[in-house]
Amino acid sequence: MLPPRSDFPAGFVFGAATAAYQIEGAGFGGAGPSHWDSFAATPGNIADDSSGARACDHYHLWETDLDLMRNAGFGAYRFSTSWARVMPDGRRPNPEGLDFYDRLVDGMLARGLAPFLTLYHWDLPAALADRGGWRNRDIAGWFADYALAVHARLGDRVASTATLNEPWCIAWLSHFLGHHAPGLRDIRAASRAMHHVLLAHGTAMAALRAEGAQDLGIVLNFETAHPADDIPGSAEAAATHDAIYNQWFIRALTGQGYPQAALAGIGPHLPQGWQDDMGLIAQPLDWLGVNYYTRGLHAHAPGLWPNDRSVAGPLPKTQMGWEIRPEGLAEFLLRLSRDHVGDLPIFVTENGMALEPGADVTADPARIDFIAGHLRAAREALAQGVNLRGFFYWSLLDNYEWAFGYGPRFGLVHVDYDSMARSPKASWHAFRQMLAQGRAD
C-alpha cells in the first residue's frame, strides 16, 4: 500500500513521466530522423533490434493516454517535445510537429493536468549529429533556437520547462561508454559533450529568460556510488564515479566549478577556454529535477582512467538488474539541499521500476512496494527540511527502453505492442486509490 496522500503537503504535485521518442512513434507526423534512429539501425546496438518508429503510437493515442493520467488522479504530466519532430532538419520549425504538441498541451489542460515540459530527452536530429552533435560548440545556439521555437508555441500554457533530461546520459553514457546514441567510446568526444550540454543549457536559459519564460529548470540523474569492498582502490573508484556522475553537472550549474576528481581525466580534453563559459552555465534555476533509480558498487580497474569497474551488489534487483535502495533517494535529496541548492524547489522527476510481467500482466505488487519505499524516502526528506515539491513516477506506459528495446517494462499501464491496447496495472490503481483519498480528505 502506498503512503497516504495526507503524508505530503497540500500543494505537493503527483504525476507520471514519459519521453517523446519512447512513446510517440518517430515515423509519424513529419518527424525527421534522429541519431537514435541511426543508432537503432546499426546491428548490435539494441537488444531486440527494434526502434522508436512506432513505439506506443502515442502520436495517435494521446487522448487515451491523457485520460489514463487524469483517471489515475495525477495532477501533472511530465512530457518531452522531440527536437526531430519540431525541427526535422534541426534548424527549421515543422508546423505539423508543433501543432501536435499544441493539441497535446491543450489536452492536458482540459483534463486538469499541469504540463511539465522537457525540451530534450535524447532525440537529436540526425542532421545535427552529422555536424558533430554534442561535440560541436555550435549546438548551444542550435538548442537555444529550438527552445525558443517551442516556447513561442507552448510557453503560455506550460507549468514548467526543463532544458535537458539527464546530461550525464547525453554526454558520458553516449560518448564515452557508448551505450546510447551516438554510441561513441572517445574521451575527447565525451569531454566536449560534458561541457557543451551545460553550455547549451545556459544559452537556452538566457534566451528563454529574455523572452519572459518562467519556472525554468533542468533534470539531473543521481546514483549512489559505494565502494565494492574495503580496498583503497575501490574507494577511489567510487569517488571518481561520484565526481563524474553526481557532481559534474550540479556543481557547474550552481557556480561551484567542475570537481577536481573528474577534471583529472576530463580536463585535458575539454575545449580551449572552457573556463570562460562557467558564468553562463551557472544561470539561476527556478527548480531542480532529480531522477533516482539505484546505487552502484565500484572497484578499481587497472589501466586507464577512470580505473572504475562496476560490481554486482547483494540487494534485490529490478528487471534492469538495478539494486533497490529507496533510502538513497532521501540521501541525495538531503545532500543536494545541503551542499548545492539550499532551499531551491526540488522535484523527483523520475523514479520507477522495470518488472517482468507474469501471467497476469496487470499484477505488479513488487512495483507497489518499490513506489511505497521511495515515497517514504521522499517523505523523510521533507521531514528533514528539503524543499521537495513533487514526485513523478517513471513511467506512465511500458515503452521503448532505449538500447534495451521493448523488453523492460516500467509502466503503470501495460502496453500490448501488437494491438497497442492499454491495461492499467495494480500500481496504477494504487496511485488512484491514494490520490482519490487525498481529494476526499
TAHUKA-V592555 format. One record per pair of residues at least 6 apart in sequence whose C-alpha atoms are under 8 Angstrom apart, sorted by the first residue. I is the first residue (numbers start at 1). GAP is how many residues later the second one is. Records with the same first field share a line. If there is no record, write none. Layout:
I = GAP  GAP
This chain:
1 = 367  368  371  429
2 = 366  367  369  370  373  428  429  432
3 = 369  372  373  431
4 = 430  433  434
5 = 429  430  432  433
6 = 432  435
7 = 372
8 = 371
11 = 378
12 = 377  378  379
13 = 62  63  376  377  378
14 = 60  61  62  376  377  378
15 = 54  59  60  61  62  63  375  376  377  378
16 = 53  58  60  61  62  376  377  378  379  380
17 = 60  61  62  332  333  375  376  377  378  379
18 = 60  61  62  376  377  378  379
19 = 60  61  62  102
20 = 59  60  61  62  101
21 = 31  34  61  100  102  379
22 = 30  33  34  377  378  379  380
23 = 29  31  32  33  34  35  36  374  376  377
24 = 28  30  31  32  33  34  35
25 = 27  28  29  30  31  32  33  34
26 = 6  7  26  27  28  29  59
27 = 25  26  27
28 = 25  26  31
29 = 30  56  67  68  71
30 = 55  58  64  66  67
31 = 53  54  55  56  57  66
32 = 52  53  55  56  57  93  94
33 = 51  55  92  93  94
34 = 50  89  90  91  92  93
35 = 88  89  90  91  94  146  147
36 = 15  86  87  88  145  146
37 = 14  15  16
38 = 88
39 = 6  141  142  143  144
40 = 6  9  10  11  363
41 = 8  10
43 = 6
45 = 134  358
46 = 356  357  358  359
47 = 356  357  358
48 = 356  357  358  359
49 = 356
50 = 355  356
51 = 349  354
52 = 348
55 = 344  345  362
56 = 343  344  359  361  364
57 = 363
58 = 7
59 = 41
62 = 42
63 = 44
66 = 41  42  45
67 = 44
69 = 8  44  327
70 = 41  42  43
71 = 361
72 = 356  357  359  360  363
73 = 358  359  362  363
74 = 39  358  361
75 = 37  38  39
76 = 36  37  38  39  40
77 = 31  36  37  38  39
78 = 37  38  39  40  271  314
79 = 36  37  38  39
80 = 37  38  39  40  41
81 = 20  36  37  38  39  40
82 = 37  38  39  41
83 = 7  36  37  40  41  42  63
84 = 6  39  40  41  42
85 = 9  12  13
86 = 7  8  9  10  11  12  60  64
87 = 6  7  10  38  59
88 = 6  37
89 = 36  37  38  39
90 = 34  35  36  37  38  52  56
91 = 51  54  55
93 = 56
98 = 52  55
101 = 53
102 = 51  52
105 = 10  49  52  53
108 = 6  7
109 = 6
114 = 44  45
115 = 42  43  44  45
116 = 42  43  44  45  46
117 = 41  42  43  44  45
118 = 43  44  45  46  47
119 = 28  31  42  43  44  45
120 = 43  44  45
121 = 43  44  45
122 = 43  48
124 = 9
133 = 6
134 = 37  58  59  62  63
135 = 54  55  57  58  61
136 = 56  57  60
137 = 59
139 = 57  61
140 = 56  57  59  60  61  63  64
141 = 59  62  63
143 = 57  61
144 = 56  59  60  61  63  64
145 = 59
147 = 16  57  61
148 = 56  59  60
151 = 57  62
155 = 58
159 = 56
160 = 54  55  56  57
161 = 53  54  55  56  57
162 = 54  55  56  57
163 = 38  41  42  53  54  55  56
164 = 37  54  55
165 = 53  54  55
166 = 53  54  55  125
167 = 27  30  31  53  82
168 = 26  52  53  77  81
169 = 11
170 = 10  23  27
171 = 19  20  22  23  26
172 = 18  19  21  22
173 = 6  7
174 = 6  7  8  9  10  11  16
175 = 6  7  8  9  10  11  12  14  15  18
176 = 8  9  10  11  13  14
177 = 6  7  8
178 = 6  7
179 = 224
180 = 222  223
187 = 79  82
188 = 78  81  82
191 = 75  76  78  79
192 = 77  78  79
195 = 75  79
198 = 51  54  55  83
199 = 78  81  82
201 = 80
202 = 78  79  80  81
203 = 77  78
205 = 11  78
206 = 77
214 = 72
215 = 71  72
216 = 69  70  71
217 = 68  69  70  71  72
218 = 67  69  70  71
219 = 69  70  71  72  130
220 = 29  30  68  69  70  71
221 = 24  25  69  70  71
222 = 23  24  68  69  70  71  110
223 = 22  23  69  70  71  72  73
224 = 18  70  71  72  104  108
225 = 13  14  16  17  70  71  72  73
226 = 9  12  69  70  71  72
227 = 7  8  9  10  11  70  71  72
228 = 6  7  69  70  71  83  85
229 = 6  70
233 = 66  67
234 = 64  65  66  74
235 = 63  64
236 = 64
237 = 61  62  63  69  70  71  72
238 = 59  60  61  70
239 = 22
240 = 21  22  66  68
241 = 65  67
243 = 16  17  18  19
244 = 17  18
247 = 11  12
248 = 10  11  14
249 = 9
250 = 90
251 = 6  7  8  89
252 = 6  26  29  30
253 = 28  29  30
254 = 28  29  30  86  87
255 = 23  24  27
257 = 21
265 = 40  41
286 = 58  59
287 = 57  58  59  60
288 = 56  57  58  59
289 = 57  58  59  60
290 = 56  57  58  59  60
291 = 57  58  59  60
292 = 37  56  58  59
293 = 29  31  57  58  59  60
294 = 28  29  30  31  32  34
295 = 27  28  29  30  33
296 = 14  15  16  17  27
297 = 13  14  15  16
298 = 10  11  12  13
299 = 9  10  11  12
300 = 7  8  9
301 = 6  7  8
313 = 10
314 = 9
315 = 8  9  10
316 = 7  8
317 = 6  7
318 = 6  35  36  37
319 = 34  35  36  37  89
320 = 34  88
324 = 46
326 = 44  47  48  51
327 = 47  50
329 = 45  48  49
330 = 47  48  50  51
331 = 50
333 = 48  53
334 = 47  50  52
336 = 6
337 = 6  7  49  50
343 = 43  44
344 = 43
345 = 42  43  44
346 = 40  41  42  43  44
347 = 41  42  43  44  45
348 = 40  42  43  44
349 = 41  42  43  44
350 = 41  42  43  44  45
351 = 23  41  42  43
352 = 15  18  19  41  42  43  58
353 = 14  17  41  56  57
354 = 54  55  56  57
355 = 9  11  12  53  54  55
356 = 52  53
357 = 6  7  52
361 = 53  64
362 = 51  52  61  62  63  64
363 = 62  63
364 = 61  62  63
365 = 61  62
367 = 60
368 = 58  59  62
378 = 10
381 = 7
382 = 6
394 = 16  17
395 = 15  16  17
396 = 14  15  16  17
397 = 13  14  15  16  17  18
398 = 10  11  12  13  14  15  16  17
399 = 7  10  11  12  16
400 = 6
401 = 6  7
412 = 12  13  14  15  16
413 = 9  10  11  12  15
414 = 8  9  10  11
415 = 6  7  8
416 = 6
